[in-house]
Amino acid sequence: MSRLTVLAMALALGTVACGSDTTTTPTPTTPATVTDTFSGTLTTNGAASYAFTTAQSGIVTATLATLLPNTTLVVGLALGTWNGNACQIILSKDSATQNSFITGQASQANTYCVRIYDVGNVTDPQTYELQVNHP
């Protein structure tokens, strides 16, 4: 055998011997969290609903970030599905005050909604800010 043939075989065997049997498992990515902010004024017997869209399933948290001028006033806060015209309530909290929150699970990418409403305590207009964190 010529030296060139022996050298070629040695390189070929060396390449095969250096192979790896390990497989790389892809690391699942954590979905990015989006924060939507909604604000307005809540009046006596009033309510407001806001639609938001999730990119995938995951945890949804709605927070009554501010309620002014009465931060201890009890109002309603809810999460639901948006049907194109109205918020169909799934979870509600009829005892929300400033910094109260409600948490639910979005089962899939979809349009959902958050709702703030008077539970009978609003006598003077209250300004509010809602923050919704979702995937």
Contacts in CASP RR format, 6 or more apart in sequence:
PFRMAT RR
TARGET T0000
AUTHOR 0000-0000-0000
METHOD contacts of the structure
MODEL  1
MSRLTVLAMALALGTVACGSDTTTTPTPTTPATVTDTFSGTLTTNGAASY
AFTTAQSGIVTATLATLLPNTTLVVGLALGTWNGNACQIILSKDSATQNS
FITGQASQANTYCVRIYDVGNVTDPQTYELQVNHP
31 55 0 8 1.000
31 56 0 8 1.000
31 58 0 8 1.000
31 135 0 8 1.000
32 55 0 8 1.000
32 135 0 8 1.000
33 133 0 8 1.000
33 134 0 8 1.000
33 135 0 8 1.000
34 55 0 8 1.000
34 133 0 8 1.000
34 134 0 8 1.000
34 135 0 8 1.000
35 131 0 8 1.000
35 132 0 8 1.000
35 133 0 8 1.000
36 50 0 8 1.000
36 52 0 8 1.000
36 131 0 8 1.000
36 132 0 8 1.000
36 134 0 8 1.000
37 65 0 8 1.000
37 129 0 8 1.000
37 130 0 8 1.000
37 131 0 8 1.000
37 132 0 8 1.000
38 48 0 8 1.000
38 50 0 8 1.000
38 114 0 8 1.000
38 129 0 8 1.000
38 130 0 8 1.000
38 132 0 8 1.000
39 127 0 8 1.000
39 128 0 8 1.000
39 129 0 8 1.000
39 130 0 8 1.000
40 48 0 8 1.000
40 127 0 8 1.000
40 128 0 8 1.000
40 129 0 8 1.000
41 125 0 8 1.000
41 126 0 8 1.000
41 127 0 8 1.000
41 128 0 8 1.000
42 48 0 8 1.000
42 75 0 8 1.000
42 116 0 8 1.000
42 117 0 8 1.000
42 118 0 8 1.000
42 122 0 8 1.000
42 125 0 8 1.000
42 126 0 8 1.000
42 127 0 8 1.000
42 128 0 8 1.000
43 118 0 8 1.000
43 122 0 8 1.000
43 125 0 8 1.000
43 126 0 8 1.000
44 118 0 8 1.000
44 120 0 8 1.000
44 122 0 8 1.000
44 123 0 8 1.000
45 118 0 8 1.000
45 120 0 8 1.000
45 122 0 8 1.000
46 117 0 8 1.000
46 118 0 8 1.000
46 122 0 8 1.000
47 115 0 8 1.000
47 116 0 8 1.000
47 117 0 8 1.000
47 118 0 8 1.000
48 115 0 8 1.000
48 116 0 8 1.000
48 117 0 8 1.000
49 82 0 8 1.000
49 86 0 8 1.000
49 87 0 8 1.000
49 113 0 8 1.000
49 114 0 8 1.000
49 115 0 8 1.000
50 113 0 8 1.000
50 114 0 8 1.000
50 115 0 8 1.000
50 130 0 8 1.000
50 132 0 8 1.000
51 82 0 8 1.000
51 84 0 8 1.000
51 87 0 8 1.000
51 111 0 8 1.000
51 112 0 8 1.000
51 113 0 8 1.000
52 111 0 8 1.000
52 112 0 8 1.000
52 113 0 8 1.000
52 114 0 8 1.000
52 132 0 8 1.000
52 134 0 8 1.000
53 109 0 8 1.000
53 110 0 8 1.000
53 111 0 8 1.000
53 112 0 8 1.000
54 60 0 8 1.000
54 106 0 8 1.000
54 108 0 8 1.000
54 109 0 8 1.000
54 110 0 8 1.000
54 112 0 8 1.000
54 134 0 8 1.000
54 135 0 8 1.000
55 109 0 8 1.000
55 135 0 8 1.000
56 106 0 8 1.000
56 108 0 8 1.000
56 109 0 8 1.000
56 135 0 8 1.000
57 105 0 8 1.000
57 106 0 8 1.000
57 107 0 8 1.000
57 108 0 8 1.000
57 109 0 8 1.000
57 135 0 8 1.000
58 105 0 8 1.000
58 106 0 8 1.000
58 134 0 8 1.000
58 135 0 8 1.000
59 103 0 8 1.000
59 104 0 8 1.000
59 105 0 8 1.000
59 106 0 8 1.000
59 133 0 8 1.000
59 134 0 8 1.000
59 135 0 8 1.000
60 79 0 8 1.000
60 103 0 8 1.000
60 104 0 8 1.000
60 105 0 8 1.000
60 106 0 8 1.000
60 112 0 8 1.000
60 132 0 8 1.000
60 133 0 8 1.000
60 134 0 8 1.000
60 135 0 8 1.000
61 101 0 8 1.000
61 102 0 8 1.000
61 103 0 8 1.000
61 104 0 8 1.000
61 132 0 8 1.000
61 133 0 8 1.000
61 134 0 8 1.000
62 77 0 8 1.000
62 79 0 8 1.000
62 101 0 8 1.000
62 102 0 8 1.000
62 103 0 8 1.000
62 114 0 8 1.000
62 130 0 8 1.000
62 131 0 8 1.000
62 132 0 8 1.000
63 99 0 8 1.000
63 100 0 8 1.000
63 101 0 8 1.000
63 130 0 8 1.000
63 131 0 8 1.000
63 132 0 8 1.000
63 133 0 8 1.000
64 75 0 8 1.000
64 77 0 8 1.000
64 96 0 8 1.000
64 97 0 8 1.000
64 98 0 8 1.000
64 99 0 8 1.000
64 100 0 8 1.000
64 101 0 8 1.000
64 116 0 8 1.000
64 128 0 8 1.000
64 129 0 8 1.000
64 130 0 8 1.000
65 98 0 8 1.000
65 99 0 8 1.000
65 128 0 8 1.000
65 129 0 8 1.000
65 130 0 8 1.000
65 131 0 8 1.000
66 98 0 8 1.000
66 127 0 8 1.000
66 128 0 8 1.000
66 129 0 8 1.000
67 73 0 8 1.000
67 75 0 8 1.000
67 97 0 8 1.000
67 98 0 8 1.000
67 126 0 8 1.000
67 127 0 8 1.000
67 128 0 8 1.000
68 126 0 8 1.000
68 127 0 8 1.000
68 128 0 8 1.000
69 124 0 8 1.000
69 126 0 8 1.000
69 127 0 8 1.000
70 124 0 8 1.000
70 126 0 8 1.000
71 97 0 8 1.000
71 98 0 8 1.000
72 97 0 8 1.000
72 98 0 8 1.000
73 97 0 8 1.000
73 121 0 8 1.000
73 122 0 8 1.000
73 126 0 8 1.000
74 94 0 8 1.000
74 95 0 8 1.000
74 96 0 8 1.000
74 97 0 8 1.000
74 119 0 8 1.000
74 121 0 8 1.000
75 96 0 8 1.000
75 97 0 8 1.000
75 116 0 8 1.000
75 117 0 8 1.000
75 118 0 8 1.000
75 119 0 8 1.000
75 121 0 8 1.000
75 122 0 8 1.000
75 126 0 8 1.000
75 128 0 8 1.000
76 92 0 8 1.000
76 93 0 8 1.000
76 94 0 8 1.000
76 95 0 8 1.000
76 96 0 8 1.000
76 115 0 8 1.000
76 116 0 8 1.000
76 117 0 8 1.000
76 118 0 8 1.000
76 119 0 8 1.000
77 92 0 8 1.000
77 93 0 8 1.000
77 96 0 8 1.000
77 100 0 8 1.000
77 101 0 8 1.000
77 102 0 8 1.000
77 114 0 8 1.000
77 115 0 8 1.000
77 116 0 8 1.000
77 130 0 8 1.000
78 87 0 8 1.000
78 89 0 8 1.000
78 90 0 8 1.000
78 91 0 8 1.000
78 92 0 8 1.000
78 93 0 8 1.000
78 102 0 8 1.000
78 114 0 8 1.000
78 115 0 8 1.000
78 116 0 8 1.000
78 117 0 8 1.000
79 89 0 8 1.000
79 90 0 8 1.000
79 91 0 8 1.000
79 92 0 8 1.000
79 102 0 8 1.000
79 104 0 8 1.000
79 112 0 8 1.000
79 113 0 8 1.000
79 114 0 8 1.000
79 115 0 8 1.000
80 87 0 8 1.000
80 88 0 8 1.000
80 89 0 8 1.000
80 90 0 8 1.000
80 91 0 8 1.000
80 112 0 8 1.000
80 113 0 8 1.000
80 114 0 8 1.000
80 115 0 8 1.000
81 87 0 8 1.000
81 88 0 8 1.000
81 90 0 8 1.000
81 110 0 8 1.000
81 111 0 8 1.000
81 112 0 8 1.000
81 113 0 8 1.000
82 88 0 8 1.000
82 111 0 8 1.000
82 112 0 8 1.000
82 113 0 8 1.000
84 111 0 8 1.000
87 113 0 8 1.000
87 114 0 8 1.000
87 115 0 8 1.000
88 113 0 8 1.000
89 115 0 8 1.000
90 104 0 8 1.000
91 102 0 8 1.000
91 104 0 8 1.000
92 102 0 8 1.000
93 100 0 8 1.000
93 102 0 8 1.000
94 119 0 8 1.000
95 119 0 8 1.000
96 102 0 8 1.000
96 116 0 8 1.000
106 112 0 8 1.000
106 134 0 8 1.000
106 135 0 8 1.000
112 134 0 8 1.000
114 130 0 8 1.000
114 132 0 8 1.000
116 128 0 8 1.000
116 130 0 8 1.000
END
